[in-house]
Amino acid sequence: MSGRFASTHTAPAIAAVILVPAGCQSLPTYPWIDTETAMVHMSRRAEEVHTIAGRCGLAFTNERGETIRLDAAIAARPPDHLRLRAWKLGHAAFDLLLTPDGLWVQTRDEDLSSTLDVEEFLGAWTVAVTGRPTRAVTYEDDGGREFTVVGREEHGDGSRTVRCVIERSTLLPRRYTLQDETGTELYVLQLDRYRSFDGIAWPTRMTGRAAGRVFVLEMTNPIFNEETASDAFTPPHGAVRRSAWQPIPETSRSARSSPHGAPS
């Protein structure tokens, strides 16, 4: 999104949420003050999510247009624990685990791993669950329905730009992009079909795109803040440790002491 850069202001007290009438599934909306206040809103809202779990569906489409659909389950403890397991016809097909100790991937089909673009998906996932779109350096805001948080990541081969488009009325991330120095999009994650689950707004569909590959994750009834299995974030037998990948640094979130679980 092009537009002027918003000026910097001291964030005033958080404005009260405007609640929709009971019985309506519309998402809560927020009175607009400024971008800094919006970021505080998003961070505080994210702190209400301690765990996420549930069944989901995955679809992988490769560069040749071939699509594989899998049944899956997900468990997460934001921002740095995630387990995503998938099955095809009752047989394990894919197992991804992220912890502060690293990233493990186990799969019988490397095409699935490359279609997911694991490292880029994890960066985008962090954006979706933490309420911290990036270590922001600028905001782009033309006063329309959305504004954009822009940050920069340094890599050995140069810098990359992270952009997160946020809906102004609901303060929900809608689109995450990773661009190289020329502005070419390396990875895009679209977040949509948001629903409210006991006051927690969550995108029930995430669509990732990169280099002609498409990955879709759909959750129908995610469960939040419930204790599940104790071995959730134990590396599966035979999984390969890919890297010591780390998510976007935490800011005000503190370590959780309660046990959390994994997909069953």
N, C-alpha and C positions, 0 to 999 in steps of 0.2 A: 504494500500500500504506500503510495506516495503521499506526502503531506508535510506540513510544517512541523518543526520540533516544538513540543510543549515546553513552556518555561517551567523552571523549578520553583516549587513552593514548599513551605513547611507544612507537613501533613497535619490537619486539625483532627479533633477527636473523631472516632469512627462514627459515621452516620448510621442511624437505625435502619434495619432492613425493612423494606415494604413487603409485607406478607400478602399473598394472594388469598382469596376466600377459601375457607375450609371445603374440602371435597373436590377442589380443582387441582389437576395435576400440573398446572403451569409452574414454571420455575420462579423462585424468589427473585425480585429485582431490587436494585440499590440506587438511591439518589446519587447523582454524579457530583463529585466535589473536584477532584483532580487525580492525576495518575498515581501520585505517591499514596494517596488515601486508598485508591483502588488496590494497589499492591499489598497494603496492610490488610485490607479486607480479605484478599485471596489467601494470604499466608495464614491468617487466623482461622479461616474456614478450612484450610487444608489440615490444620492441627487437630481438627475434630475426627479425622480419619486415622485410626490406629491400625486396622487390618482390613483387607479386602479379600474375599474368597467367593468362589462360585464356579458353576459350569459355564462353558462358553463354546462357541464354534469358531474354527479357523478356516480360512481359505487362502491358499498360496497359488499365485499365478506367475509363471515364469515368463522369460522373454519371448518364448514361442507361443504364448497364449494358452498353455496347458494349465488347468486348474486342479488342485488337489484340495478336498474338503475333509476336515478332521474334527472329531469330537475332542474337547479339551477341558481342562480345569486350571484354575489360576488361584494363587494365594500370594498376598503381598503384605509387607509391613513397610510402608513408606518411610523414608524415600529410598532406602538402599537394600531392601530384601524383596525379591520377586522369584516366584516359581511358576513356570508355565509348562504343563505337560499335555501331550496330545496322543490320541489313539486313532488307528484306522482299522476298522473291522475287528475291534477288540485287542489289537496288538499295539504295543508302544511304538510310536513313530518319532516322537520328539520330546526332549526334556531339557528345559533351560532353567538354570539357577543363577541368580545374582545375589551375592552377599558382600559385605565390606572386604572379605578376603579374596574376592575375585569372581570370575564368570566361568561357569561350566556349561557345556553343551553336549548333549548326547543325542545322536540321531542316526537312523539307518539310511537317511537320504540327505546328502550334503546340499542338494538343491533346495531343500526346505530352509536350511540355515542361511544360504545366500539370498533366498527370496525374502526372508524376514529382515535381512540386513541387521543382524543382532545388535551390534554396537550402537548403530544409529537409532534403532527402535528403543533401546534402553534410555538413551538420552531424551528422546521424545516422551517416553513413559514417565520419566522423572518430572518433566514439565507438566504432564497431565495430573499427577497426583500430589505434587508439593505446593502448588499455588505460587511457585516461583518460576516464571517462564524462562528466566535466564538471569545471569548476573548482569542486570540491566546497566547499560551505559547511556542510552538515549531512549526517548519515546517519540513515536510518530503519531500525530493526532490532528486530523483535519476537522474534528468536530462531528464526524459522521457516526454511524452505528457501531463502529469498531475503532480500536486504537491498537498500536503495535509496540511491543517491547523489543528492543534491539540490543544484542550483545555480541561479543566477539570471542572466539576461541583461538588460541595459538597452537599450531601444530608444527611438526618438523618441516613439513613441506609448505608452510605458509599459514596465513590466518583464514578463518572461516567465520561467516556471520550467521548468528542464530536469530531468527525472527519468530515471534509468537503473536498471532492476531487474536485479540480478545474482544468479545462482545461487550459493549459498554453497559447495557442495561442489566445483564446478569453477571458480568465479570467472569465469564467462563471462557477458557481457551478454546479456540475454534480451529486454528491451523498453525502448525509448527513447521518451519522450514530451516534447512541447513544449506547455506550457499557458499561457493568458493569465492576467491578474490575477484572473479569476473562477473559475479552475480548469478552464475549458473546454479540451479537448484540441484543439490546432491541427494537430498532426502526430504520428503514431505509427509507429515502425519496429519490427517484430517480427523477432528473429533466432533462427532455429531450424535444425534438421537439421545440427547441428554434427558434424563428423568430424575425425579426427586424421590429418594428412598429415605423415608423418615427424616426429611430435611437435608439429606446429603445429595447434592446434584452430581450426577455421574454420566459420562458419555457411554452409552451402551454399544456404540460402534466406533472403532478406531481403524482407519484405513491408511496404510503406509505405502508410499510409492518411491521407487528409485530405479533408474536405469532400465526402464521397461518392465520391472517386476512390481507386483502388487501383493500386499498382505492385508487381510481383513480379519479383525478380531471382534466378535459380537458377544455381548453378555446380556442375558435376558433378565435375570434376577440376582444381581450381586448381593452378597451379604457383608455387612460392615461391622467391625468392632466386636466380633465374636471369637472366642478361643476355639482353635481347631487342633489338628494333630501336632504332636511335639517334635516330630522329625521333619517339619516342613522344609527347613532350609539346610538340610544335610545333603551334601553332594551325592547324587545317585551313583551306584556301582558302575564303573566303566566309563563315567563321563570324563570328557577331556576339558582341562582347565585352559580356557582360551587366553585370558589376560587378567591383569589386576585392574580391570576397568572400574572407575569410580564415578558416581553420579555427580550432579551439580552440588557443590558444597552446601551443607546445611547452614541456616542462619540462626533462627531462634528455636528450632526444634530440639527437644532433649531426647535422650535415649529412653526407649520404652523398657519397662521392667517386666511387663506381663508376658506370658508365653503366647506364642502365635503359631498358626498351623499352616498346613499345606493341603493341596488337593488330595482327596482320598482316592 
